[in-house]
Amino acid sequence: MDQEGLLQCPYDKNHMIRPSRFPYHLVKCRENNQHVAKALATCPFNARHRVPKKELDLHMQSCESKCPLEPLPVVEKAEQVSNWQIPPCEENWEDGRHAS
């Protein structure tokens, strides 16, 4: 199998996984390597990134999946005036008769 395009498992460096299978592999391999999993943290920007807990802050600063957070522009909403009016009602429910 061609090694190009494969991702290395963070729990077992000998595991080389296709990107399409990587999320499933992470779940299985984490269960089988709980001692390693305790030392790793999940990146908040990309759940496929597992880094040593001590390096999480550094990873978060340089993570490729990090989206730049820009403040949203404040847009003043103009009050909408409705031209809708209540249609006239020809029914009088109190006299028991209905207009047809």
N, C-alpha and C positions, 0 to 999 in steps of 0.2 A: 504494500500500500504506500502511496506517495505521502511523504511526511509534510509536504508544503500545505499550508492552509489548516493544519491541525493545531489544536489548542492543548497546552499542557495542563493537566489536572493539578490544582493547588494542594490536594490531599496526598497524591502519590505522583511524584515527578516522572515516573516511568509510564504513566498513562498519557497517551496522545489521542485526543478525541476530535471527531469532526464537529465543526461549529453547530450544525443542526442538532446534534445529540448532546451537546455540552450541558444544557440545563438539567437534563434527565440524569446524566452521569454525575453531576455535582450532588444531587440528592442521594443517589445510591452510595457514592464514594464517601460522603460525609457520614452516613450511617456506619460504614465499615471502618472508618478512621476517626472515631470520635476523639481520640487523644490529640490528633492534629487539629481537628475542627475547633476544639476549645481555644486554641491559640490564634485562630483566624477570625477576622471580622468581615462582614459583607459591606461593600461599598454602597452608600446611599444613592449614588447616581447610576449604578449598573449592578444588578444583582448577580451577574456572572463574575464580577471581580471579588476575589477573596484575597485579603492581604493580612499579614501579621497585625495583630491589634496595636502593637507599638508603632506601626508605620501607617496607620489609618489616616491620621491628620495630614501627613505628607502626601499620601496618595490622593486625598480629597482635593488638595491644592492643585495637583497636576493631572487629575483624571481626565482622559480624553472624552468621557461621556458627560462631563460636567457642562451644564447649560449656563451661560452667563445670565445672571439675574439682573434685569433692568427694571426700574420702577415703571409701572404702567402710567401712561399719560392720563391726566385728569381731564375729563370732558364734561363740560357743563351741559346738562340736558335742558332743552327748552320745554316749557310746559305746553303740552298739546291741548288744543281747544277742540272739543268735539261739537259737531253740528247736529248730532243725533238728538232726536226728540221722541218723547213717548207718543206712540200712535194713539189716536182717539179710540176709546173703548165703548162699544155699543151694548155691551152686556151689563145687566144689573143682576147680580147674583142674589140680591135680597128679594126680588119679586118672583123668583122661581122660573121666569121665562128667559129664553136665550134668543138672541137675534140670529137669524139664519141667513 
